[in-house]
Amino acid sequence: MKHLVLGSSGQVGNHLVKYLINQKQQVFEYDIINNPNQDLRNDHAPILDAYIEECDIVHFLAFDVGGSKYLEKYQDSYDFISNNMKIMYNTFESLKSNKKPFIFASSQMSEMGHSTYGVLKSLGEKLTHELGGIVVKFWNVYGYEEDEEKSHVITDFIKMAKSGVIKMRTDGTESRQFLYADDACEALYNLSTRYDEIDKTKDYSITSFEWNKIYEIAKILDVLSSCEIIPGDKTDETQRNAMNEPNNNIKKYWKPKTSLEKGIMKLYNMYD
């Protein structure tokens, strides 16, 4: 099966490429980091049409996004909104023209009207349903990251723990559902191989289905590194403690395997 991964150098895309290759799948990578000609913000790029025409399924993971610190800083900016509107418009136009099966990576934040990022993802979901693609909602996928500006909380905490002190941005009382990247990739792969039987009118939450507070991550890392933990003095500003529950639609095709403790330990060992 030929998979096109849009955003192949991103948080999920980078892991998905490696996972699909390990599954003996043929993978086409598409990301501005790989080649400036692969900038999805560009109007009608023939190169994108050519890639879509060649593949069997498209994984639409490309987005201008990062962890909570990135969203707090940029999500209400003109460039953030403009970048993502251009990415979605151009990509959905090509998908509509080529009529290829595709999976759109949304977020649990699409249900949070206060979030600009969430509103943009919600718009992407509507376009996906209109075109007959599959909508998946990711819940805080974590894995190896190199871009510190866009990194997420678990990566940040691991790097700080290795330096001896975790300085938290918040008081750590906010709750999240975290999912190890390999598990997320398996979910995408399962949906792609069973694409024709998937009910496209539904959304599919890809998550651990377990709530954990941010300070629990710090405590897990304290066991691994005996680090000092310094809580912040502010509360969650990104999701505002919203705790919308995931749906169970995905469980017919996939279930998470990696516990938070095991996933953090795996990731901890990847960093020097």
N, C-alpha and C positions, 0 to 999 in steps of 0.2 A: 504494500500500500504506500502511496506517495503522499507525504504530509508536508504542507507549507506552513511554517511557523513565522507569523508576523510578530516582530518584537522578539526575535530569537536570542538577543543578548540581554534581555530583561530578567527580572527576578524569577519569573516562572519559565519564560521562554528558554533561557540558558539550560535549565534543568530538564525541560521537556525534550530539547534536541538530543541531549545525552541519553535520556531514557528511551526515546524512540529508536535511536541507533542500537542500543543494547537489545531492543526487541526485534532487531533485524529489519527495521522499516527504512524506507528511503525518505530522506529528509531534505527539504529545501529551506535554507535559512534566509531570512529577510529582516534587515535591521539597519538603520542609519549608521550605527556604530561600525558595521562591517563595510558599508559602502555609501557615500553621500548620495548616490543615485537611488538608493533605497529609502529615501525620505518620504514617508507617507503623507506628509503635508503638501507635497507637490501635486498640482492639478494633473489629472489624468496621465499617469505615468505608464507608457506602453510596457515597461519592464514588469510592472505589477500584473498587468493583464496576462503577460506571457507566463509568469510564474503560476498564476491561478489556473490558467488553461492547462498547464502541464500536470498539476497535482490532482489527487483524488479528494482531498479534504483540506480545508484551511482552518488553522488555529489562530483566531484573531486576538492576540495577546498584547499588541502594541498600544501603548498609552503613555502620556507624560504623567508619571506618578512616582511616588516614593512613600516612605514611612510617614508617621505622624508629624515629625518635625518638618519634613518637606511640605506636607499638605498645609500645615499651619502657616508656613511662610509664603507659599506660592498659589494655593488653590483659588484664591479670589483675584489673582492678577490677570491682566489682559492676556499676557503671553500664554499662561497655563490654559485659559479657556479657549483662546484662539488655536493653540497647538492641537488640543484634543478635538475641537470641532472640525478642523481640517483633516486630521487623521481619520475620524469617523466618516466624514462625508466622502472623501476620496476612496476609502476602502469599501464602504457599503455600495458606492456606485459601481466599483469593479465587480464586487460580489453579485450585485443585481444583474449586471451585463453578462457575466459568465455563468451564472446559475449553478455555482458549485456548492456542495455541502460545506457548512462552516459551523464552528463553535465560537461564540463570542464570550470573552472573559469579562464578566461583570464583578461586582463586589457586594457584600452585605450592606455597604454604605449607600447603595442605590435606593434604599428605603428611608434614608435620612435626608429630609428636605432642607435641613439647615446647611448641608455640605454641598459646595459647588461641584466637587468631584463626584459625589453621589448623584446629583442631578444629571450630570453628563453621562454617567453610567446608566441611569434610568432611561435616558433618551436612546442610548445604544441598545438597550433591551427591547424597546418598542420597535426599533428598526429591524432588529434580529427576528422578532416574532413576525413582523410584516413580510420578511423575506423567507421565512420558513427555516431559519437556522436554529441552533440549540443555544440557550442562555445558561451559562453556569455562573454561580455567585461564589467567589472565593472569599474565605474567611481567614485573613492573616496568615498567609503562606510564608514559611520561613525556610531559609536555606543559605548556602554560601553566597556572599555578596562582596563585590569589590568597590562599588560606588558608594563612598561614605556619605555623600550628600543625600542620597536616596535610600540609605539603609534603614532597616526596620529594628524594632526594639530588641529582639533576641540577639541579633548580630551585634548591636551596640553594646548590650550588656555583656556579651561574651568577651569582646575586645577590652572592655573596662575591667572585667573580672581578672583577665590575664595581666592587667597592669596593677592589680591589687585593690582597686576601689571602684565600686559601682555608684555613680552619682545619678540618681533618678531624676527625670524631668518633672515627674508628678509625685503625688504621695503614694502611688502604686495601688490604690484601692479600686481602680477601674478594672472591669472584667472583659476578657476577650476569649475567643475560640481560636486556637493556633493549630496549624496543620503543617506537617513536615513536607517539604517540596516533592520528595519521591512519591509520597502518597497522592499528592495533587496530580502528578504526572500520570500515575496509574489510572486515576479517575478519567482524565482526558482521553487516554488511550482506549479505555473500555468503552467510553461513549462513541469514540470515532469508529471502532470496529463494529458497533451495533447501531450505527447511525440510523439506518432505515427503520428500525423498530422503536426508536425513541419518540415519545410524544412531544412534539415541538411546541405545543401550547403551554407546556409547563416550564418552570425554572428549576434548576438543579443546584442545590447548595452543596458545595464541596468544602467540608470542614471536619473537624474532629468530633463535633457534637458534644464537646465538654468545655465548660467555662472555667477559666483560670484567671486569678487576679495578677496584675503585673508584678506585684512584690513577690509572688510565688516563684516567678522566673528567677528573680535575684536570689531567693533562698536555695533554689536548685543549684545555681552556680556557686553559691557560698560553700555548698557541700563539696563541689568539685575543686574549688580553688582557695577556700578559706579567705575570701576577700572581705573587705569592709563594705557595708551597704549604707549609703546616705540617701534617705528619702528626700524628694523635693517637697516644696511647700504649696504647690498648686494642684488643682484637680484636672481631670481630663478635659481638654478643650476641643479635641478633634471630633470625637464621637459623642461627647456630652453624656456619657454613661448610658447611651441608648443600647438596649439589649434585645433587639428583635430576634426571634427564634428562627433557626433554619428549618426549611421543610425537609421531609424524609424521602423525597422523590428519587434521589440518587441511590438509595440503599438497595434498590432492585438490581443495580448494575455494579455497585462498588461499596466497600466499607473501609474506613481508615484502619491502618495497621500499627502505626508507630505512636507510642505514648509520648507525651511531652518530655518526660525525663529522658527517655531513650533518644529522642530526636535532638534534644539539647546536647546530650553527651556526644552524639555523632558529630554535630556541628562544632562543638568545642574542640574536638580533636583535629578538625580541619584547619584551625587557625594556629599559627606559630605563637 
